[in-house]
Amino acid sequence: MISSLSALIESTTFLGLSDYSEYYIGHHTRIYWQRSQKEGNELFRRIEPYLTFLDFSSLERHGANIQAKLNSIEKKNTELRENINKIMEMIQQNPDLAKRQT
């Protein structure tokens, strides 16, 4: 499990900081990471979005965006249906409108 976590973090830290993966899983007393705790914390803030599997705020924003698009599509669909109904009424009132014009 630890090696999998290390591999994930190492693959995610594409900034040339693969030794950070060793630091992240607890090897801070070894030679892998020769930077301060403050630098480690700052780096974590930069790569955290790539390590987060379930980001609720991002999911909520994405869901709200999808809902807004869905509402827009439903509104447009309603408008198109109303227009079709108007056209059908016009054709029923004046069947000559349905004849093919050349």
C-alpha positions in Angstrom: 0.0 0.0 0.0 2.7 2.5 0.9 4.7 1.8 -2.3 1.5 2.4 -4.3 0.9 5.7 -2.5 4.5 6.6 -3.1 4.2 5.7 -6.8 1.0 7.8 -7.1 2.6 10.8 -5.5 5.9 10.4 -7.4 4.0 10.2 -10.7 2.0 13.2 -9.7 4.9 15.4 -8.7 6.0 16.0 -12.3 7.8 19.1 -11.2 11.0 17.2 -10.8 10.4 16.6 -7.1 10.0 12.9 -7.0 11.8 12.7 -3.7 8.8 14.5 -2.2 6.9 11.2 -2.4 9.3 9.7 0.0 8.9 12.7 2.3 5.1 12.6 2.0 4.9 9.0 3.2 7.0 9.7 6.3 10.6 9.4 5.3 11.5 13.0 6.4 14.4 11.9 8.5 16.2 10.2 5.6 18.2 11.7 2.8 15.2 11.9 0.4 14.0 15.3 1.3 16.5 18.0 2.3 14.0 20.9 2.6 12.2 22.6 5.4 8.7 21.6 6.7 7.5 24.9 5.4 8.7 24.1 1.8 7.1 20.6 2.1 3.8 22.2 3.1 3.9 24.7 0.3 4.7 22.0 -2.2 1.8 19.9 -0.9 -0.6 22.8 -1.4 0.6 23.0 -5.1 0.1 19.3 -5.8 -2.9 18.6 -3.6 -5.5 18.9 -6.4 -3.7 16.2 -8.3 -3.7 13.9 -5.2 -7.3 14.4 -4.2 -9.7 11.7 -5.5 -12.9 13.1 -4.2 -13.0 16.9 -4.1 -16.6 17.8 -3.0 -16.3 21.5 -3.8 -15.2 20.7 -7.4 -18.0 18.1 -7.7 -20.6 20.6 -6.5 -19.4 23.2 -9.0 -19.4 20.7 -11.8 -22.9 19.5 -10.8 -24.2 23.1 -10.7 -22.7 23.7 -14.1 -24.4 20.6 -15.5 -27.7 21.6 -13.9 -27.4 25.1 -15.5 -26.8 23.6 -18.9 -29.7 21.2 -18.4 -32.0 24.0 -17.5 -30.9 25.9 -20.6 -31.5 22.9 -22.8 -34.9 22.3 -21.2 -35.9 25.9 -21.8 -34.8 25.8 -25.4 -36.7 22.5 -25.9 -39.9 24.0 -24.5 -39.5 27.0 -26.8 -39.0 24.7 -29.8 -42.1 22.6 -28.9 -44.2 25.7 -28.5 -43.0 26.9 -32.0 -43.8 23.5 -33.5 -47.3 23.7 -31.9 -47.8 27.2 -33.3 -46.8 26.0 -36.8 -49.1 23.0 -36.6 -52.0 25.3 -35.5 -51.3 27.5 -38.5 -51.2 24.6 -40.9 -54.5 23.3 -39.4 -56.1 26.7 -39.9 -54.7 27.1 -43.4 -53.8 23.7 -45.0 -52.4 25.5 -48.0 -49.4 26.4 -45.9 -48.5 22.7 -45.8 -48.4 22.4 -49.6 -45.0 22.2 -51.2 -44.0 25.4 -52.8 -41.7 25.3 -55.9 
